[in-house]
């Protein structure tokens, strides 16, 4: 498995989730959270940052459509 690096430039949009999320629920739940709670399509090309309830763990996701 090759680690992926995020390339962030001055035009990269980042959405921060204010409320903590439960990371045990998986990537599909985070995508649904983006759409329902944040109001942004997860496939918009933005980066999404989430934190857990304790505030000790952060996850940054970016979804894309595989061709």
N, C-alpha and C positions, 0 to 999 in steps of 0.2 A: 504494500500500500504506500503510495506516494503522498507525503503531506502537502496540503494545498496552502498557498499563501494568498492573502487578500491584497489586492492592489487598490490603494485608496489615493485618490487625487482630489483636486479642488472641486470637482463636479460630482463626487460621490455623495449620495444622499444616505443618511443614517437615521433610522427610526428607533427610538429608545422606548422600551416598555416600562411604564411607571410602576405598575403592579407586579409583584413577584409571580413567577410561574413555576409549575411543578415539572421538573425535567424528566421525571419518570414516565410521562405520558407519550413522549416521542415527537418526532419531527412533524408528523401530520397534525398533531394537536397544536404545535407552535404555528404552523401555517394557518390553521383555522383561527387561532388567536389573533394573528396579524389582520386577517380579513374582518373578523367580528368585533374585536375590541379596539384595535388601533385604527381600523377603517382603511387600510392600505392593502392592495393586492400583493401577496407575497412574491409573485412573479414580475413585479414592477422593476426589478433590477436594483432595488435598494438593499442596504444592509440592515438587519434587524438585531438589536442587542437586547438580551433578556438577562434577568438575574433571579436567583432562587430566594426563598423567603428569608433565609439567614443572612443573605447579602454577601456570602463568601464565594459564590460561584457565578460566573458570567458566561453566557454563550452568545456568539455572534454568528448569524446565519444569513446566507444569501441563496435564494432559490433560482433555478434556471430550468428552462425546458430543454431536455436532451433531444437532439435531432438524430 
